[in-house]
Amino acid sequence: MLKLSAVGMTIIFFAAAFSLSAAQGGEALIEGLHIEQEEGTVVASFSVKNCFNKKMEEAVKAGIPTTFNFFVTLYKNRALVWDKKIASHRFRHRIIYDNLKEDFRIWLQEKGKEMRVPDLEEAKRYMQRVEGFPVVRGQKLEQGNYELAVKAELDPVKLPLRLECILFFVSLWDFETAWCYRTMRVEP
């Protein structure tokens, strides 16, 4: 009976500690969504705020691969019928700490490149920032109003079955932003 209550108290302690640390960081959100448009090309830039907390940083430093998923969709607004989906994209940013080389390996899927950086702060900037993403390229857009929707989420951390039972608090690292919308006008 004593062991059960000690285990129960430990679980409650960890759950409270991790939920408090997650709450202190604030809710993750998209900020700085900027759209540029030139003949047939729409480019978006944005960043995710509050996507890293202390426990997540410790997990990255321990070598646990971490992946952010980004969703970008462009709709043409129409008055009498549903909005028309013009483009829809999903891409990832992934970070892995290399203990032997003591650097962070980052893969930016939308740019198709991998880079290495020595500093966690620099790695976090690359992970949470999307710059110059081509939403639409070489497509003549009709005159009217368009709406760009952007969202980000942490790819769920997959642990072996026995560790999932013990380390249930890993799910507290998860974040998902609300959709962020920007309207733009295309003139003839």
TORKE-861782 format. One line per field, with one value per atom (N, C-alpha, C): chain; residue number from 1; residue in one letter; atom name; x negated, y, z. Coordinates in steps of 0.05 Angstrom, whole numbers, plus 32768, in hexadecimal, padded with zeros to 4 digits. Atoms other than C-alpha are relative to their C-alpha. Layout:
BEGIN
chain <- [A|...]
resi <- [NUM|...]
resn <- [A|...]
name <- [CA|...]
u <- [X|...]
v <- [Y|...]
w <- [Z|...]
This chain:
BEGIN
chain <- [A|A|A|A|A|A|A|A|A|A|A|A|A|A|A|A|A|A|A|A|A|A|A|A|A|A|A|A|A|A|A|A|A|A|A|A|A|A|A|A|A|A|A|A|A|A|A|A|A|A|A|A|A|A|A|A|A|A|A|A|A|A|A|A|A|A|A|A|A|A|A|A|A|A|A|A|A|A|A|A|A|A|A|A|A|A|A|A|A|A|A|A|A|A|A|A|A|A|A|A|A|A|A|A|A|A|A|A|A|A|A|A|A|A|A|A|A|A|A|A|A|A|A|A|A|A|A|A|A|A|A|A|A|A|A|A|A|A|A|A|A|A|A|A|A|A|A|A|A|A|A|A|A|A|A|A|A|A|A|A|A|A|A|A|A|A|A|A|A|A|A|A|A|A|A|A|A|A|A|A|A|A|A|A|A|A|A|A|A|A|A|A|A|A|A|A|A|A|A|A|A|A|A|A|A|A|A|A|A|A|A|A|A|A|A|A|A|A|A|A|A|A|A|A|A|A|A|A|A|A|A|A|A|A|A|A|A|A|A|A|A|A|A|A|A|A|A|A|A|A|A|A|A|A|A|A|A|A|A|A|A|A|A|A|A|A|A|A|A|A|A|A|A|A|A|A|A|A|A|A|A|A|A|A|A|A|A|A|A|A|A|A|A|A|A|A|A|A|A|A|A|A|A|A|A|A|A|A|A|A|A|A|A|A|A|A|A|A|A|A|A|A|A|A|A|A|A|A|A|A|A|A|A|A|A|A|A|A|A|A|A|A|A|A|A|A|A|A|A|A|A|A|A|A|A|A|A|A|A|A|A|A|A|A|A|A|A|A|A|A|A|A|A|A|A|A|A|A|A|A|A|A|A|A|A|A|A|A|A|A|A|A|A|A|A|A|A|A|A|A|A|A|A|A|A|A|A|A|A|A|A|A|A|A|A|A|A|A|A|A|A|A|A|A|A|A|A|A|A|A|A|A|A|A|A|A|A|A|A|A|A|A|A|A|A|A|A|A|A|A|A|A|A|A|A|A|A|A|A|A|A|A|A|A|A|A|A|A|A|A|A|A|A|A|A|A|A|A|A|A|A|A|A|A|A|A|A|A|A|A|A|A|A|A|A|A|A|A|A|A|A|A|A|A|A|A|A|A|A|A|A|A|A|A|A|A|A|A|A|A|A|A|A|A|A|A|A|A|A|A|A|A|A|A|A|A|A|A|A|A|A|A|A|A|A|A|A|A|A|A|A|A|A|A|A|A|A|A|A|A|A|A|A|A]
resi <- [1|1|1|2|2|2|3|3|3|4|4|4|5|5|5|6|6|6|7|7|7|8|8|8|9|9|9|10|10|10|11|11|11|12|12|12|13|13|13|14|14|14|15|15|15|16|16|16|17|17|17|18|18|18|19|19|19|20|20|20|21|21|21|22|22|22|23|23|23|24|24|24|25|25|25|26|26|26|27|27|27|28|28|28|29|29|29|30|30|30|31|31|31|32|32|32|33|33|33|34|34|34|35|35|35|36|36|36|37|37|37|38|38|38|39|39|39|40|40|40|41|41|41|42|42|42|43|43|43|44|44|44|45|45|45|46|46|46|47|47|47|48|48|48|49|49|49|50|50|50|51|51|51|52|52|52|53|53|53|54|54|54|55|55|55|56|56|56|57|57|57|58|58|58|59|59|59|60|60|60|61|61|61|62|62|62|63|63|63|64|64|64|65|65|65|66|66|66|67|67|67|68|68|68|69|69|69|70|70|70|71|71|71|72|72|72|73|73|73|74|74|74|75|75|75|76|76|76|77|77|77|78|78|78|79|79|79|80|80|80|81|81|81|82|82|82|83|83|83|84|84|84|85|85|85|86|86|86|87|87|87|88|88|88|89|89|89|90|90|90|91|91|91|92|92|92|93|93|93|94|94|94|95|95|95|96|96|96|97|97|97|98|98|98|99|99|99|100|100|100|101|101|101|102|102|102|103|103|103|104|104|104|105|105|105|106|106|106|107|107|107|108|108|108|109|109|109|110|110|110|111|111|111|112|112|112|113|113|113|114|114|114|115|115|115|116|116|116|117|117|117|118|118|118|119|119|119|120|120|120|121|121|121|122|122|122|123|123|123|124|124|124|125|125|125|126|126|126|127|127|127|128|128|128|129|129|129|130|130|130|131|131|131|132|132|132|133|133|133|134|134|134|135|135|135|136|136|136|137|137|137|138|138|138|139|139|139|140|140|140|141|141|141|142|142|142|143|143|143|144|144|144|145|145|145|146|146|146|147|147|147|148|148|148|149|149|149|150|150|150|151|151|151|152|152|152|153|153|153|154|154|154|155|155|155|156|156|156|157|157|157|158|158|158|159|159|159|160|160|160|161|161|161|162|162|162|163|163|163|164|164|164|165|165|165|166|166|166|167|167|167|168|168|168|169|169|169|170|170|170|171|171|171|172|172|172|173|173|173|174|174|174|175|175|175|176|176|176|177|177|177|178|178|178|179|179|179|180|180|180|181|181|181|182|182|182|183|183|183|184|184|184|185|185|185|186|186|186|187|187|187|188|188|188]
resn <- [M|M|M|L|L|L|K|K|K|L|L|L|S|S|S|A|A|A|V|V|V|G|G|G|M|M|M|T|T|T|I|I|I|I|I|I|F|F|F|F|F|F|A|A|A|A|A|A|A|A|A|F|F|F|S|S|S|L|L|L|S|S|S|A|A|A|A|A|A|Q|Q|Q|G|G|G|G|G|G|E|E|E|A|A|A|L|L|L|I|I|I|E|E|E|G|G|G|L|L|L|H|H|H|I|I|I|E|E|E|Q|Q|Q|E|E|E|E|E|E|G|G|G|T|T|T|V|V|V|V|V|V|A|A|A|S|S|S|F|F|F|S|S|S|V|V|V|K|K|K|N|N|N|C|C|C|F|F|F|N|N|N|K|K|K|K|K|K|M|M|M|E|E|E|E|E|E|A|A|A|V|V|V|K|K|K|A|A|A|G|G|G|I|I|I|P|P|P|T|T|T|T|T|T|F|F|F|N|N|N|F|F|F|F|F|F|V|V|V|T|T|T|L|L|L|Y|Y|Y|K|K|K|N|N|N|R|R|R|A|A|A|L|L|L|V|V|V|W|W|W|D|D|D|K|K|K|K|K|K|I|I|I|A|A|A|S|S|S|H|H|H|R|R|R|F|F|F|R|R|R|H|H|H|R|R|R|I|I|I|I|I|I|Y|Y|Y|D|D|D|N|N|N|L|L|L|K|K|K|E|E|E|D|D|D|F|F|F|R|R|R|I|I|I|W|W|W|L|L|L|Q|Q|Q|E|E|E|K|K|K|G|G|G|K|K|K|E|E|E|M|M|M|R|R|R|V|V|V|P|P|P|D|D|D|L|L|L|E|E|E|E|E|E|A|A|A|K|K|K|R|R|R|Y|Y|Y|M|M|M|Q|Q|Q|R|R|R|V|V|V|E|E|E|G|G|G|F|F|F|P|P|P|V|V|V|V|V|V|R|R|R|G|G|G|Q|Q|Q|K|K|K|L|L|L|E|E|E|Q|Q|Q|G|G|G|N|N|N|Y|Y|Y|E|E|E|L|L|L|A|A|A|V|V|V|K|K|K|A|A|A|E|E|E|L|L|L|D|D|D|P|P|P|V|V|V|K|K|K|L|L|L|P|P|P|L|L|L|R|R|R|L|L|L|E|E|E|C|C|C|I|I|I|L|L|L|F|F|F|F|F|F|V|V|V|S|S|S|L|L|L|W|W|W|D|D|D|F|F|F|E|E|E|T|T|T|A|A|A|W|W|W|C|C|C|Y|Y|Y|R|R|R|T|T|T|M|M|M|R|R|R|V|V|V|E|E|E|P|P|P]
name <- [N|CA|C|N|CA|C|N|CA|C|N|CA|C|N|CA|C|N|CA|C|N|CA|C|N|CA|C|N|CA|C|N|CA|C|N|CA|C|N|CA|C|N|CA|C|N|CA|C|N|CA|C|N|CA|C|N|CA|C|N|CA|C|N|CA|C|N|CA|C|N|CA|C|N|CA|C|N|CA|C|N|CA|C|N|CA|C|N|CA|C|N|CA|C|N|CA|C|N|CA|C|N|CA|C|N|CA|C|N|CA|C|N|CA|C|N|CA|C|N|CA|C|N|CA|C|N|CA|C|N|CA|C|N|CA|C|N|CA|C|N|CA|C|N|CA|C|N|CA|C|N|CA|C|N|CA|C|N|CA|C|N|CA|C|N|CA|C|N|CA|C|N|CA|C|N|CA|C|N|CA|C|N|CA|C|N|CA|C|N|CA|C|N|CA|C|N|CA|C|N|CA|C|N|CA|C|N|CA|C|N|CA|C|N|CA|C|N|CA|C|N|CA|C|N|CA|C|N|CA|C|N|CA|C|N|CA|C|N|CA|C|N|CA|C|N|CA|C|N|CA|C|N|CA|C|N|CA|C|N|CA|C|N|CA|C|N|CA|C|N|CA|C|N|CA|C|N|CA|C|N|CA|C|N|CA|C|N|CA|C|N|CA|C|N|CA|C|N|CA|C|N|CA|C|N|CA|C|N|CA|C|N|CA|C|N|CA|C|N|CA|C|N|CA|C|N|CA|C|N|CA|C|N|CA|C|N|CA|C|N|CA|C|N|CA|C|N|CA|C|N|CA|C|N|CA|C|N|CA|C|N|CA|C|N|CA|C|N|CA|C|N|CA|C|N|CA|C|N|CA|C|N|CA|C|N|CA|C|N|CA|C|N|CA|C|N|CA|C|N|CA|C|N|CA|C|N|CA|C|N|CA|C|N|CA|C|N|CA|C|N|CA|C|N|CA|C|N|CA|C|N|CA|C|N|CA|C|N|CA|C|N|CA|C|N|CA|C|N|CA|C|N|CA|C|N|CA|C|N|CA|C|N|CA|C|N|CA|C|N|CA|C|N|CA|C|N|CA|C|N|CA|C|N|CA|C|N|CA|C|N|CA|C|N|CA|C|N|CA|C|N|CA|C|N|CA|C|N|CA|C|N|CA|C|N|CA|C|N|CA|C|N|CA|C|N|CA|C|N|CA|C|N|CA|C|N|CA|C|N|CA|C|N|CA|C|N|CA|C|N|CA|C|N|CA|C|N|CA|C|N|CA|C|N|CA|C|N|CA|C|N|CA|C|N|CA|C|N|CA|C|N|CA|C|N|CA|C|N|CA|C|N|CA|C|N|CA|C|N|CA|C|N|CA|C|N|CA|C|N|CA|C|N|CA|C|N|CA|C|N|CA|C|N|CA|C|N|CA|C|N|CA|C|N|CA|C|N|CA|C|N|CA|C|N|CA|C|N|CA|C|N|CA|C|N|CA|C]
u <- [7FF0|8000|7FEF|8012|7FC7|7FF3|800C|7FA6|8013|7FEC|7FE6|8004|7FFC|7FF0|7FE8|8018|7FA7|7FFF|7FFF|7FAE|8015|7FEA|7FF0|7FF8|800A|7FD1|7FEB|8015|7F96|800D|7FF2|7FC4|800E|7FF2|7FEE|7FEC|8014|7FAF|7FF6|800A|7F93|8015|7FEB|7FD6|8004|7FFC|7FDD|7FE8|8018|7F95|7FFF|8002|7F98|8017|7FEA|7FDC|7FFB|8007|7FC4|7FEB|8015|7F86|800B|7FF4|7FAF|8012|7FEE|7FE1|7FF0|8010|7FA9|7FF6|800B|7F90|8014|7FEC|7FD1|8008|7FF5|7FFA|7FF1|800E|7FD7|8013|7FF0|7FEF|7FEF|800D|7FDF|7FFE|8003|7FC3|7FF0|800F|7FA8|8007|7FF9|7FCE|8000|8004|7FB9|8003|7FFC|7FCF|7FF5|800A|7FAC|800C|7FF6|7FC9|7FF5|8009|7FAD|800D|7FF3|7FC8|7FFF|7FFE|7FDF|7FF2|800E|7FB7|800A|7FF9|7FCE|7FED|8014|7F99|8008|7FF9|7FA5|7FE8|8014|7F78|800E|7FF4|7F8A|7FEE|800F|7F70|8014|7FF0|7F8B|7FF4|8008|7F88|8008|7FFB|7F84|8002|7FFF|7F77|7FEC|8013|7F3C|8004|8001|7F40|7FE7|8019|7F08|7FFD|8001|7F1A|7FFB|8004|7F1C|7FE3|801C|7ED8|7FEE|8010|7EBC|8002|7FFD|7ED9|7FF0|800F|7EBA|7FE2|801C|7E76|7FF9|8004|7E7F|8000|8001|7E83|801B|7FE6|7ECE|8007|7FF9|7EE0|801B|7FE8|7F14|8008|7FF7|7F3F|8018|7FE9|7F6D|800D|7FF0|7FA4|800C|7FF4|7FBA|8015|7FEB|7FFB|8006|7FFB|8006|8014|7FEA|8046|8009|7FF6|805D|801C|7FE4|80A8|8007|7FF4|80CC|801C|7FE6|8107|8015|7FE9|8149|8019|7FE9|818A|8017|7FE8|81C1|7FFA|8007|819B|7FE8|8018|8164|7FE7|801A|811F|7FF2|800E|80F4|7FE3|801B|80B3|7FEE|8013|807B|7FE6|8018|803F|8001|8001|8032|7FE4|801B|7FED|7FFD|8008|7FD1|7FE2|801D|7F87|7FF6|800A|7F5A|7FE5|801B|7F1F|7FF9|8008|7EF8|7FE5|8019|7EC1|7FF6|800C|7E91|7FE5|801A|7E57|7FEC|8015|7E17|7FEC|8011|7DF3|7FE2|801C|7DB2|7FF4|800A|7DAB|8008|7FF6|7DCE|800C|7FF1|7DFA|801C|7FE4|7E42|8003|7FFB|7E56|801E|7FE5|7E93|8006|7FF7|7EBA|8019|7FEA|7EE7|800C|7FF5|7F14|8008|7FF6|7F31|7FE9|8018|7EEA|7FF0|800E|7ED2|7FE3|801C|7E93|7FFE|8007|7E71|7FE9|8016|7E43|7FF9|800A|7E1A|7FFA|8006|7E17|7FF6|800C|7DEF|8011|7FF2|7E20|801E|7FE4|7E65|8012|7FEF|7E80|8002|8000|7E6C|8011|7FF1|7E8A|801E|7FE4|7ECC|800A|7FF7|7ECF|8006|7FFB|7EC9|8019|7FE9|7EFD|801A|7FE6|7F32|8005|7FFD|7F28|8003|7FFC|7F42|7FFD|8004|7F28|8002|7FFE|7F3B|800B|7FF4|7F66|8013|7FEE|7F85|801A|7FE5|7FCF|800B|7FF7|7FE0|7FE9|8016|7FAC|8008|7FFB|7FB7|801D|7FE3|8003|800E|7FF1|802E|8018|7FE9|805E|8015|7FEA|80A2|8002|7FFB|80B6|8012|7FEE|80D5|7FF1|800C|80C8|7FF8|800B|809E|7FFA|8007|8092|7FEB|8015|8052|8003|7FFD|8057|7FE7|8019|801A|8004|7FFE|8014|7FE6|8017|7FDB|8007|7FFD|7FD7|7FE7|8017|7FA4|8008|7FFB|7FA0|7FFF|8000|7FB2|7FE6|8018|7F75|8007|7FFB|7F74|7FEC|8012|7F57|8008|7FF9|7F53|8016|7FE7|7F92|7FFB|8004|7F75|7FF9|8007|7F58|8019|7FE8|7F9B|8010|7FF1|7FBB|7FF3|800F|7F85|7FFF|8005|7F78|8019|7FE7|7FC1|7FFF|8000|7FB0|7FF3|800C|7F8B|8016|7FEB|7FCF|8004|7FFD|7FCC|7FEE|8011|7F96|800F|7FF1|7FC9|800A|7FF3|7FE0|800D|7FF2|800F|800A|7FF7|801B|801D|7FE6|805F|7FF9|8004|8067|7FFC|8004|804C|8008|7FF6|806F|7FF7|8006|805A|800F|7FF1|8084|7FEE|800F|8064|8013|7FEF|8082|7FEF|800D|806E|800F|7FF5|807A|7FF8|8007|807B|7FE7]
v <- [7FE8|8000|8019|7FE9|802F|8005|7FFD|8022|800D|7FF5|8031|801E|7FE4|8073|8011|7FF2|8087|8003|7FFF|8076|8014|7FED|809C|801D|7FE5|80D9|8009|7FF9|80D7|8008|7FFA|80D5|801B|7FE6|810F|8017|7FEB|8137|8007|7FFB|812E|800D|7FF5|813D|801E|7FE4|817E|8010|7FF1|8193|8005|7FFC|8188|8011|7FF0|81A7|801D|7FE5|81E5|800C|7FF6|81EB|8005|7FFB|81E4|8019|7FE8|8219|801A|7FE8|824A|800A|7FF8|824B|800F|7FF4|8264|7FED|8010|8248|8006|7FFC|823D|800D|7FF2|826B|8009|7FF6|8283|801E|7FE3|82C9|800A|7FF4|82F8|7FF5|800B|82D9|8016|7FEC|8301|7FF3|800A|82F7|8013|7FF1|830F|7FF4|800B|8308|8010|7FF6|8313|7FEF|800E|82FC|7FE2|801D|82B5|7FF3|800C|82AB|800C|7FF7|82AF|7FF3|8009|82AA|8007|7FFB|82A4|7FFC|8002|82AF|8003|7FFE|82A4|7FF1|800F|8288|7FF6|800C|825F|800A|7FF6|827F|7FEC|8011|8257|7FE2|801C|8214|7FEF|800F|8200|8007|7FFC|81F6|7FF2|800B|81E1|7FE2|801E|8197|7FF7|8006|8196|8005|7FFA|81B7|7FEB|8015|8183|7FE6|8018|814B|8002|7FFC|8169|7FFC|8003|816E|7FE3|801C|8125|7FEF|800F|8111|7FF6|8008|8107|8010|7FF1|8119|800F|7FEF|8151|800B|7FF8|8162|8013|7FED|819E|7FFC|8001|8197|801B|7FE7|81D5|7FFB|8003|81DB|801C|7FE7|8213|7FFB|8004|821A|801B|7FE7|8250|7FFB|8002|825A|8019|7FE9|8286|8004|7FFA|82A8|8003|7FFE|829F|8006|7FF6|82C0|7FEB|8011|828D|7FE2|801C|824B|7FFE|8004|822D|800C|7FF6|824B|7FE9|8013|8229|7FFD|8005|8208|8003|7FFB|8222|7FEF|800F|8201|7FF6|800B|81D6|7FF2|800B|81C4|7FF6|8009|819C|7FFA|8005|819D|7FFF|8005|818E|800E|7FF9|81A9|7FEB|8015|8174|8007|7FFA|817C|7FE7|8016|8147|800A|7FF9|8153|7FE9|8014|812F|8002|7FFF|811E|7FFE|8003|810B|801A|7FE7|814B|8018|7FEA|8175|8017|7FEC|8199|7FF6|8006|819B|7FFE|8005|817E|8007|7FF6|81A2|7FFA|8005|818C|8011|7FEF|81C0|7FF4|800F|8198|8013|7FEE|81D5|800B|7FF6|81EB|7FE8|8017|81A4|8000|7FFF|81AF|7FF8|8007|8197|8012|7FEF|81C2|7FF8|8006|81BC|801B|7FE8|81F2|7FF7|8008|81F1|8008|7FF2|8219|7FF9|8007|8205|8018|7FE9|824C|8005|7FFD|8250|7FEA|8016|820B|8005|7FFA|8221|8015|7FEC|825E|7FF3|800E|8231|7FEF|8012|8201|800F|7FF2|8235|8015|7FEB|8263|7FF4|8007|825A|801A|7FE7|828D|7FFA|8002|8296|7FE7|8019|8259|8006|7FFC|8257|7FF1|800C|8249|7FF9|8004|8252|800B|7FF8|8256|7FFC|8002|8266|7FFB|8004|8266|801B|7FE6|82A0|7FFE|7FFF|82B0|8014|7FEF|82CC|8018|7FE8|8311|7FF8|8005|830F|7FFE|8003|8302|7FE3|801B|82C7|8000|8002|82AD|7FEA|8012|828C|7FF6|800C|825C|7FF1|800D|8244|7FF4|800E|8213|7FF0|8010|81EF|7FED|8012|81B3|7FF0|8011|8187|7FE3|801C|8141|7FF0|800E|8112|7FF0|800F|80F3|7FE3|801D|80A8|7FF2|800E|807F|7FE2|801D|8033|7FFC|8004|8016|8002|7FFF|800C|801B|7FE5|8052|8012|7FF0|8070|7FFE|8004|8052|800F|7FF3|806E|801E|7FE3|80B1|800C|7FF6|80C4|801E|7FE2|810E|800B|7FF6|8112|800D|7FF4|8123|801D|7FE4|8164|8013|7FF0|817C|8008|7FFB|817B|801C|7FE6|81BC|7FFF|7FFC|81CF|801C|7FE4|8216|8001|7FFB|8231|8009|7FF7|8241|801E|7FE3|8286|8007|7FF9|82A9|801C|7FE5|82E3|8001|7FFB|8300|8011|7FF1|831A|8005|7FF8|833C|7FFE|8001|832C|8012|7FED|8364|7FF8|8007|835E|800D]
w <- [8000|8000|8000|7FFE|8011|7FE5|801B|7FCD|7FED|8012|7FA8|8005|7FFB|7FCB|7FF8|8008|7FBF|7FE2|801E|7F75|7FF7|8007|7F72|8005|7FF9|7F94|7FEC|8013|7F64|7FE5|8019|7F28|8001|7FFD|7F42|8001|7FFF|7F51|7FE4|801B|7F0A|7FEE|8011|7EEA|8006|7FF8|7F12|7FF7|8007|7F06|7FE2|801D|7EBB|7FF5|800A|7EB2|8007|7FF9|7ED8|7FEE|8012|7EAD|7FE4|801B|7E6E|8000|7FFE|7E86|8001|7FFD|7E97|7FE5|801A|7E4F|7FEF|8011|7E33|7FE9|8016|7DFA|7FE6|801A|7DB7|7FED|8014|7D80|7FE9|8018|7D3A|8002|8000|7D37|7FE8|8016|7D02|7FE5|801A|7CC8|7FEC|8015|7C8B|7FE5|801B|7C43|7FEC|8016|7C05|7FE6|8019|7BBF|7FE9|801A|7B7A|7FEC|8016|7B38|8002|7FFF|7B44|8018|7FEA|7B84|801A|7FE6|7BCC|8014|7FEE|7C02|801D|7FE4|7C4D|8012|7FEA|7C8A|801A|7FE5|7CD3|8014|7FEB|7D15|8015|7FEB|7D4F|801A|7FE6|7D94|8015|7FE9|7DD5|7FF9|8008|7DB3|800F|7FF0|7DE0|801D|7FE3|7E2B|800A|7FF5|7E5A|7FFE|8002|7E5B|7FE4|801C|7E10|7FF8|8005|7E0C|800B|7FF3|7E3C|7FEF|8010|7E11|7FE6|8018|7DD2|8006|7FF8|7DF6|8006|7FFA|7E0B|7FE6|8019|7DC1|7FF6|800A|7DB9|7FE8|8018|7D71|8004|7FFD|7D6F|7FE5|801A|7D33|8003|8003|7D25|7FE5|8019|7CF1|7FFB|8008|7CCB|7FEB|8013|7CA4|7FF5|800D|7C71|7FEA|8014|7C48|7FF6|800C|7C18|7FF4|800A|7C09|7FF1|800E|7BD7|800D|7FF4|7BFA|7FEA|8013|7BD5|8010|7FF1|7BE9|8003|7FFF|7BD8|8005|7FFC|7BDE|8012|7FEE|7C09|7FF3|8009|7C04|7FF0|8011|7BCF|800A|7FF8|7BE6|7FE8|8016|7BB9|8004|7FFB|7BDB|801D|7FE5|7C18|8003|7FFC|7C34|801D|7FE6|7C6E|7FFE|8000|7C7E|801D|7FE5|7CBA|8004|7FF7|7CE1|8015|7FEE|7D07|800D|7FF2|7D3C|800E|7FF2|7D57|800B|7FF4|7D87|7FFC|8004|7D74|8018|7FE8|7DB6|7FF9|8007|7D93|7FF5|800C|7D6A|8010|7FEF|7D9F|7FF0|800F|7D6D|7FFA|8006|7D57|7FE1|801D|7D13|7FFB|8006|7CF6|7FE3|801B|7CB9|7FFB|8008|7C97|7FE6|8017|7C68|7FEA|8015|7C43|7FEF|800F|7C2F|7FF5|800A|7C24|8009|7FF8|7C4D|801E|7FE5|7C8C|8008|7FF6|7CB7|801C|7FE5|7CF6|800D|7FF1|7D2B|801C|7FE6|7D6D|8018|7FEA|7D98|8000|7FFE|7DB1|7FF9|8006|7DAC|7FE1|801D|7D62|7FF4|800A|7D56|8004|7FFB|7D76|7FED|8014|7D48|7FE5|8019|7D0B|8001|7FFD|7D26|8000|7FFE|7D34|7FEB|8014|7CF8|7FE4|801C|7CB1|7FF0|800F|7C7F|7FE2|801D|7C37|7FF5|800A|7C2F|7FE8|8018|7BE8|8002|7FFE|7BF3|7FE5|801B|7BAA|7FEE|8012|7B72|7FE3|801D|7B29|7FF9|8005|7B2E|7FFF|8002|7B16|8012|7FEE|7B4E|7FF5|8009|7B3D|8013|7FEF|7B57|8017|7FE9|7B9C|801A|7FE6|7BE5|8005|7FF9|7BFE|801D|7FE4|7C43|8004|7FFA|7C5A|801D|7FE6|7C95|8007|7FF7|7CBD|801B|7FE7|7CF6|8005|7FF9|7D1B|8017|7FE9|7D49|8004|7FF9|7D6B|7FF8|8007|7D4D|801A|7FE7|7D86|8004|7FFA|7DA8|8004|7FFE|7D9E|8012|7FEE|7DD6|7FFF|7FFE|7DDE|8014|7FF0|7DFE|801E|7FE3|7E44|800A|7FF7|7E47|7FFE|8002|7E30|801A|7FE7|7E6F|8017|7FEA|7E9D|7FFC|8006|7E7A|7FF3|800C|7E6D|7FFD|8001|7E79|7FE7|8019|7E36|7FEF|800F|7E18|8008|7FF8|7E3F|7FF0|8011|7E0E|7FE7|8019|7DD6|7FFF|8004|7DB8|7FE5|801A|7D80|8000|8001|7D6B|7FF4|800E|7D56|7FE4|801B|7D0D|8000|8003|7CFB|7FE4|801A|7CC1|7FF8|800B|7C94|7FE5|8019|7C5B|7FEE|8013|7C1C|7FE8|8017|7BDE|7FE7|801A|7B96|7FED|8013|7B65|7FE4|801C|7B19|7FF6]
